[in-house]
Amino acid sequence: MTLLSLLPAIVRRRPGRIELTISPATRLLYVALGFALVLTLVRDPAGSPFAVMFAVVISLAALSEDRWTFDAGAGEMRRRFGVLFLAKSWAVGLDTISSIKVDAEFSGAAPQDPYAKVQPGSARDRCALSLVMGDGRTMVLCSAGTKRLPQLRERAAAIAEATGLPLVEA
């Protein structure tokens, strides 16, 4: 796994439980960009209120979470996203998921995907990691440029290994 990758990080809490979560590089990027912005705004006396506002927003972004937890012991997949105690979560049983899918030619989420509003910037040269539900619907976990396909395969294999779900390549 690349240290400076912006793809979700793999965290293994115990056997049979794996998480995809915001990478440390992404958090570091939030903090670095926020710090640079605040320093720029502080130099201008009229920018001080904006500097405070951006400092708060960047701090919240650095403290945010976006986590997909696959727990074979509990028999569930849980999504948790948001900031600190305001984070929301929902779960589905692993028995409702038919497979983990790596799509080497991703052109966007299916219309019935809860995250269908998340479209790739460019429909070309994209790949994705998604869940295939028992009813045939898909749910995109993340997408990236095709040069990140090996890293997406690594994450998909880790989820499949931890949960016992089949891994499908398309």
Protein Blocks (a to p, Z undefined) as FASTA:
>chain_A
ZZklcbdcdddfbghiacddddfklmmmmmmmmmmmmmmmmmpmklmmmmmmmmmmmmmm
mmpccdddddfknopacddedehjlpccddddfklpmbdcddfbdgbdcfklmklmpccf
blghiacdddddfkopacdfbdcdfklmmmmmmmmmmmmmmnopacddZZ
